[in-house]
Amino acid sequence: ARASDLLTMTMTMTTTNTTTIRSILLFIFLRPSFWIALIAFLAYWDSQSLFGGNWVYDDAGSVLKNVVVIGKVPFVDVFYRDFWGTTMKEITSHKSFRPLTTMTFRFNYMFNEYIWGSDHALDIGTYKVVNVVLHSVTSLLVTEAAGIVFASSSSSSSTTNTGTTTTTTTTTIIAQLVSSLLFAIHPIHAEVVSNVTSRGEMLMSIFSLMAFLSFATSLRNNNNNNKKPSSWLGIYVVPWFCMACSLFSKEQGATTLITLVFWDFGRQYTSIPHYLTNELWQKRSPAAIAFLRRTIALAVQTLLVVAFRWWLNGETSPDFIEDQNPAGFAADPFTRMFSRSWVYCLYIKDIVWPNALCCDWSGQSIDLIRDASDERIYGVLALWAFTAWILSLWIVPPPQPTSPSTSSSRKDKKKQKKRA
């Protein structure tokens, strides 16, 4: 009898485990993000270019000659040296402190050394494979984030009948798939995925997206209530940790929590004056007060991490040279202003028409705008006008719709004036 009971229990546990595994696999395979990540991986998987490529440009400083990566100094030095292996306290330091990115290079080196020996520790193949995997993970997270963004943007639409709800859901899914697929296979990302040094950009993006997913999911699960202890972890702790990791992967990660504030504001309010005067001052709505608290907390968290990062620079400023940023070193204010803005125009152009890509755009790769006869000025002016228009949408309050009662009362007043 005991043997029979034991056999029954074993069979029950086996059946339960099998059912659980099937449920997990079904959940994974039904997620759009899984298929987008797979497409991103296959799009960049080319064995000839991965294992037959060469190191280029900045790879020499970030990997090949980096004393942390190649093991010339103790591993703990990753927390005292910049991205190029120079001690942060030295005057010649670039001050680009990216220890998490450098650590992945070091692990790559150690893996190659353990599997194939020290002579093959700097074989580029595995370094590029890691970049492809990171791009796949980034595409997966972008898909999940896109689902939340498009769902929140369509939540204000009417759902009074089943047809409208179904249409909204279908539109959201299509928008999620199209945007994430475009991100996964866009040619402009070849610059990052194929360039080993650019791994920091993918790590930065991964941690920033994780912060967003934690923040947005916690708000949704707690009905925008950030007073619950259960929501503190997802709204403040996890995003703060991810922001720090993003910053220590690449410096632009410092904007992580700021992007959360922008998204949090845009999903609820139409303009800043509308929020301040109507929601916060007049109505004093709980949602407006909760948003203000979140904004203050995220701002303080950002300032603390950025202050710590600034402190790490020491008493010396970053050591830049003109060849790294010719526009920034231009003596003429006109050249400096327009040349810097033209770089953003090129970003937009590469998104729409990526016909010219490069592993690095420093040096003389982009001609400076030196006088008003340069036709590129019109592109810069168009960019400024577009930016001003976008900002006006948030700064200028939208016109308030006129209710029927208000319009009828105005008509009555006009009639009374005519009779008088």
Secondary structure, DSSP 4 states (H G I P E B T S, - for coil): -HHHHHHHHHHHHHHHHHHHHHHHHHHHHT-HHHHHHHHHHHHH--HHHHHH----TTHIIIIIT-TTTTTSS-GGGGGTB-TTS-BTTSTT------HHHHHHHHHHHHHHHHHH-GGGTT-HHHHHHHHHHHHHHHHHHHHHHHHHHHHHHHTTS--SSHHHHHHHHHHHHHHHHHHHHHHHH-GGGHHHHS-GGGHHHHHHHHHHHHHHHHHHHHHHHTTT---SHHHHIIIIIHHHHHHHHHHTT-GGGGGHHHHHHHHHHHTT-S-HHIIIIIIIIII--HHHHHHHHHHHHHHHHHHHHHHHHHHHTTTS-----TTT-HHHH-SSHHHHHHHHHHHHHHHHHHHH------S---TTSS----STT-THHHHHHHHHHHHHHHHHHHHSPPPPPPPHHHHHHHHHHHHHHHH-
